[in-house]
Amino acid sequence: MRIGILGTGTLAGALGTSWARAGHDLVVGGRSRLKAQELAERLGGAARAGTPREAVTGRDAVLLAVLCEGAQDILASAGAAEGALDGTPLIDPTNDVEHGVGVLRAGPGGSAAQHIAALAPGAHVVKAFHLFPAGHWTSPDGQPPAVVAMCGDNPAALHITSQLVRDAGGTPAVLGPLSRVRQLEEVAGFVIGLAFAGFDPNSAIPRVPSPAAPEPPAARPAI
């Protein structure tokens, strides 16, 4: 696939490495062309640097790998307000929470993903990759596959994002439409809040076995 990456930080590098190894064509765009060039060289494969606008043009999906505070500027540089991402899956891994507390900064009923969608009219926003730190994707050996919960409205965008999750070594799990995304973002705030308070978030969540998949109905004998 042709993937655009907006951002040059640790998550951009971690997921970009996995996707480059999977053979995807990557264009990295950031505020600094030099940092974009350095990241593209580290990714290798079919990765190259470009402007933010070039990173979203003609792409099968775009990863918004910046801090929430920088999302508006980078999307503006990419021409999102003018429709540059119209019809494009836009993967949102941002966490708009108070540092060290985990409280969502979005107003009541709002969400970061819905704010991103408003900044990029026509984009098919998918919330994903926001719960695991970048280091999980760079050192997955010995760890069980991460279940990447996601929300989105467009089936094709969810399908593409699911494939990119698998290419990064994770297991995709669609929670529901974008109207349910605040629940996903609240989970991130819950995890962040516990971690900064000195507690292991894993110990606060009960291990509940998944129900067994129903057996397929028996085939009727031919008459």
C-alpha positions as CSV (number, residue, x, y, z in Angstrom):
1,M,0.0,0.0,0.0
2,R,0.9,3.6,-0.3
3,I,1.1,5.0,3.2
4,G,1.7,8.6,4.3
5,I,3.2,9.4,7.7
6,L,2.7,12.9,9.2
7,G,5.3,13.2,12.0
8,T,8.8,12.2,12.7
9,G,8.7,11.0,16.3
10,T,9.0,7.6,18.0
11,L,5.6,6.3,16.9
12,A,6.2,7.3,13.3
13,G,9.5,5.5,13.4
14,A,8.2,2.4,15.1
15,L,5.2,1.8,12.9
16,G,7.0,3.0,9.8
17,T,9.7,0.4,10.4
18,S,7.1,-2.4,10.5
19,W,5.3,-1.1,7.4
20,A,8.5,-0.7,5.5
21,R,9.5,-4.3,6.2
22,A,6.0,-5.3,5.0
23,G,6.9,-3.7,1.6
24,H,4.6,-0.7,1.8
25,D,5.5,2.5,0.0
26,L,6.0,5.3,2.6
27,V,6.2,9.1,2.4
28,V,7.2,10.9,5.6
29,G,6.2,14.5,6.1
30,G,6.9,16.7,9.1
31,R,7.5,20.2,10.2
32,S,11.2,19.7,9.6
33,R,12.2,18.4,6.1
34,L,15.6,17.4,7.6
35,K,14.0,15.2,10.3
36,A,11.6,13.7,7.7
37,Q,14.6,12.8,5.5
38,E,16.5,11.3,8.5
39,L,13.5,9.1,9.4
40,A,12.9,8.0,5.8
41,E,16.6,6.9,5.6
42,R,16.3,4.9,8.8
43,L,13.1,3.2,7.6
44,G,14.8,2.2,4.4
45,G,12.8,0.2,1.8
46,A,10.5,2.3,-0.3
47,A,10.4,5.2,2.2
48,R,11.2,8.7,1.2
49,A,10.7,12.2,2.6
50,G,8.3,14.8,1.4
51,T,6.3,17.8,2.4
52,P,3.2,17.2,4.5
53,R,1.1,17.8,1.4
54,E,3.1,15.2,-0.5
55,A,2.7,12.8,2.4
56,V,-1.1,12.7,2.0
57,T,-1.4,12.9,-1.8
58,G,-2.3,9.7,-3.6
59,R,-2.0,7.6,-0.4
60,D,-4.1,4.6,0.6
61,A,-3.9,5.6,4.2
62,V,-2.2,8.3,6.4
63,L,-0.9,8.0,9.9
64,L,-1.2,11.2,12.1
65,A,1.8,10.5,14.2
66,V,2.1,13.9,16.1
67,L,1.3,15.1,19.6
68,C,-2.3,16.2,19.8
69,E,-1.1,19.8,20.2
70,G,0.5,19.7,16.8
71,A,-2.3,18.0,14.9
72,Q,-3.9,21.2,13.7
73,D,-0.7,22.7,12.3
74,I,0.4,19.6,10.5
75,L,-3.0,19.0,9.0
76,A,-3.1,22.6,7.8
77,S,0.3,22.2,6.2
78,A,-1.0,19.1,4.4
79,G,-4.0,21.0,3.0
80,A,-6.6,19.0,5.0
81,A,-9.0,21.9,5.3
82,E,-9.0,22.2,1.4
83,G,-9.9,18.5,1.1
84,A,-6.5,17.0,0.5
85,L,-7.5,14.0,2.7
86,D,-11.0,13.6,1.2
87,G,-11.8,9.9,1.0
88,T,-8.5,8.9,2.6
89,P,-8.3,6.7,5.7
90,L,-6.7,8.9,8.4
91,I,-5.3,6.9,11.4
92,D,-5.5,8.8,14.6
93,P,-3.3,7.5,17.5
94,T,-3.4,10.8,19.5
95,N,-4.2,11.1,23.2
96,D,-5.5,14.5,24.1
97,V,-5.2,14.1,27.9
98,E,-3.8,16.1,30.8
99,H,-0.2,15.1,31.3
100,G,0.3,12.8,34.2
101,V,-3.4,12.7,35.0
102,G,-5.1,11.2,32.0
103,V,-8.2,13.4,32.1
104,L,-9.5,14.0,28.6
105,R,-9.2,17.6,27.5
106,A,-12.1,17.3,25.1
107,G,-15.4,18.8,26.4
108,P,-18.2,16.7,27.6
109,G,-19.2,14.2,24.9
110,G,-16.4,15.3,22.6
111,S,-13.3,13.3,21.5
112,A,-9.9,14.0,20.0
113,A,-10.8,11.8,16.9
114,Q,-13.9,13.9,16.2
115,H,-11.8,17.0,16.4
116,I,-9.4,15.5,14.0
117,A,-12.3,14.7,11.6
118,A,-13.4,18.3,11.8
119,L,-9.9,19.5,10.8
120,A,-9.8,17.1,7.8
121,P,-13.2,17.2,6.1
122,G,-13.9,14.1,4.0
123,A,-11.2,12.0,5.6
124,H,-12.2,8.6,6.9
125,V,-10.8,8.9,10.5
126,V,-10.0,5.6,12.3
127,K,-8.9,5.8,16.0
128,A,-6.1,3.2,16.5
129,F,-2.6,2.6,17.9
130,H,-3.3,5.0,20.8
131,L,-2.9,2.6,23.8
132,F,0.5,1.0,23.3
133,P,3.8,3.0,23.5
134,A,6.0,3.1,20.5
135,G,8.5,0.8,22.2
136,H,5.9,-2.0,22.0
137,W,6.1,-2.0,18.2
138,T,9.9,-1.9,18.1
139,S,10.5,-4.7,20.6
140,P,7.6,-7.2,20.3
141,D,9.7,-10.3,20.9
142,G,8.4,-12.4,23.7
143,Q,5.2,-10.3,24.1
144,P,1.7,-11.6,23.1
145,P,0.3,-9.8,20.1
146,A,-1.3,-6.5,21.1
147,V,-5.0,-6.2,20.5
148,V,-5.5,-2.8,18.8
149,A,-9.0,-1.6,19.5
150,M,-10.2,0.8,16.9
151,C,-13.3,2.9,16.0
152,G,-14.3,4.2,12.6
153,D,-17.3,4.8,10.3
154,N,-15.9,3.6,7.0
155,P,-15.6,-0.1,6.4
156,A,-12.9,0.2,3.8
157,A,-10.8,2.4,6.1
158,L,-11.2,-0.1,8.9
159,H,-10.2,-2.9,6.6
160,I,-7.0,-1.0,5.6
161,T,-6.2,-0.1,9.2
162,S,-6.7,-3.7,10.3
163,Q,-4.1,-4.9,7.7
164,L,-1.6,-2.3,8.9
165,V,-2.2,-3.5,12.5
166,R,-1.4,-7.0,11.4
167,D,1.7,-5.8,9.5
168,A,2.9,-4.2,12.8
169,G,2.4,-7.5,14.7
170,G,-0.9,-6.7,16.3
171,T,-4.4,-8.1,16.2
172,P,-7.2,-5.7,15.1
173,A,-10.4,-5.4,17.0
174,V,-13.1,-3.0,15.7
175,L,-15.1,-1.6,18.7
176,G,-17.6,0.3,16.7
177,P,-18.3,3.6,14.8
178,L,-16.6,6.9,15.5
179,S,-19.5,7.9,17.7
180,R,-18.1,5.4,20.3
181,V,-14.5,6.7,20.1
182,R,-14.7,8.6,23.4
183,Q,-14.9,5.3,25.2
184,L,-11.6,4.3,23.6
185,E,-10.0,7.6,24.5
186,E,-11.2,7.3,28.1
187,V,-9.5,3.9,28.4
188,A,-6.2,5.6,27.4
189,G,-6.8,8.2,30.1
190,F,-7.5,5.5,32.6
191,V,-4.3,3.6,31.7
192,I,-2.2,6.8,31.8
193,G,-3.7,8.0,35.1
194,L,-2.9,4.7,36.8
195,A,0.6,4.4,35.4
196,F,1.6,7.9,36.5
197,A,0.1,7.2,39.9
198,G,2.5,4.2,40.2
199,F,0.1,1.4,39.6
200,D,0.2,-1.3,36.9
201,P,-2.8,-0.8,34.7
202,N,-2.8,-4.5,33.8
203,S,-3.5,-5.4,37.4
204,A,-6.6,-3.2,37.4
205,I,-8.3,-5.0,34.6
206,P,-9.8,-8.5,35.3
207,R,-8.8,-11.3,32.9
208,V,-12.1,-12.3,31.3
209,P,-12.0,-15.2,28.9
210,S,-13.4,-14.6,25.5
211,P,-16.5,-16.5,24.8
212,A,-15.9,-19.4,22.4
213,A,-17.0,-18.8,18.8
214,P,-20.3,-20.5,18.0
215,E,-20.0,-23.8,16.1
216,P,-21.1,-23.5,12.4
217,P,-24.5,-25.1,11.7
218,A,-24.3,-28.7,10.5
219,A,-24.7,-29.0,6.7
220,R,-28.0,-30.5,5.7
221,P,-27.7,-33.8,3.7
222,A,-28.5,-33.6,0.1
223,I,-31.8,-35.0,-0.9
